[in-house]
Amino acid sequence: MIGGDVTAVDAAMAFLTAHDVSRTVTLNVSGAFHTPLMKPAQAKLNQALATVNWQSGQFPVISTTTGQAFKPETLTTTLTDQLISPTRFVTAIESLGQQVDAVIELGPGKTLMSFARKTVKGIDYYHIEDIDTLTETISKLRGE
């Protein structure tokens, strides 16, 4: 993945296309997330996250920054680092291995779910972006 200033990303895409890269996908995102261009937002995010009393969950949540399960004692730092760090999405999905039978993507768009589907096969994928898709997903997970 390539991320950063729009002009620089466009130049990189043009270079790749000119050098016979057969497929590139432009992601429509609202910011240069996971790049150093997000550095100005780091302090504010860290300050907000530091007020949260993080607890251990009932199941692991994998960080795309570290490729490991989040730990309450380092969660604020990991999420703050994630803002400017490249993601290791494939590593995170692959680390789930046979430990899960479903993946749920929250938020607008289905980009991550599409990547996950290509990476780990044989499990169910759900996408939640509004109350209707939440209700539908809950029903499917309950086998209704």
N, C-alpha and C positions, 0 to 999 in steps of 0.2 A: 504494500500500500504506500501511496505517496500522499502527503498532506502538507499544507502550508499556504503561503501566499498564492492567490489565484493566478497571477501572472507566471510565477515559477512553476506551479503545477501544470498550467497549460503548456508551458515550454517543455516540461518533462514528457507530457503526453504526446506532443508533436514529435519529439525526439524518438520516443518508443515506436510510434507509428511509422516514422521514416526508417526505422531499423527493423522492420518486419515483425513487430509484436502484433499478433493477429487480433487480440482482444483487449480492450481497456474499458473500464466501467467508471463513469463519473458518478460519485455519490452526491446527492443534493443535501448538503448539511448547512446548518445555520452558523457554523463557526469552524475555525481551524483546530478542532479538538484533537488532543493527543499530539500536539506539536508545540514547540517553544513559543509560538505566537500567543499561547494561552497563559504565559507566565504572569502577565499583569493581574489575572484573576486568581492566582494561586493563594495569595495571602488572605484575601476575602473568603475564599472557600475554606481554607484551613481554619480561620477564625470561626466560621459558622459550624463546621463539623466538630470542632473542639468542645462545643457546648453539648454535644450528644453523649448520652450515657450508653455506649455500645455494650451489647450483651452477646454471649455465644448463642448461636441459633440451633435449631434442631437438625439442620442439615447443612452441609458445606456450601458456601457461595464462593465461586472461583474468581479471583482477580485476573483481569486480562493484562494487568501490568506485571504481576509476578508469576502468573501461571499456577499459583497455590491458593488454598482456601484462605479467606480473610480471617484475621485474628483480631478480637476486640481491642487488644492493646496497641496494635499498629494500624488499625483501620483508617483513622484520620490521615495519617501520613501516606498510606497506600493510595487512598482516594485522591489526595492532594497531588501526589506524584503522577497519578494516572492522567490528570488533566493535561500534562505536557509530555507524557511518555508515549512511545509507540505501543500499540496494543499487540498482545499475543493471543488473539482470539482463537486461532486454530489450536494452539497449545492448551488453552483453557477448556475448549470443547473436548479435545482428545483426552484430557485428564479425567473427564467424567467416565470414559470407557463404558463399561457395562454397569455402572453404579446407578444410572437413572433410566427411566422408561419414558420420560417426557421432558421437553424443553419448552419454556414459556418465554416469549419475548414481550416486553412491556413497552409501550410508546408508539409513536407514529412510524409508519413504514414497516416493511418486512425484510430489510436488507440483511440484518444479522441472522434471522431465521433461515434465509436462503443460503448463506454461507454455512451455517450449522448443518443444514440438511445435506449439503454436499460432503461434509466432513464426517459426520457420524450417521450411519444409516441404521434402520431397524428400530427407531424409537419415534414416538409421536411428537409433533411440533404444534404449538399453539401461539397465536398472536393476540394480544390484548391492547386495544387502543381507545376503547370507550366502554360504557356500561353494557352495551349490547354484546360486544365480544367477550367481556368479562363473564357475563351470565352464560353465554354459550360455552365458554371454556370450562366453567365450573360444572355445567351439566355433563359435558363430555368426560371430564375427569371422574365424575361420579358414576359414569356408565348409564346415564339417563337418556 
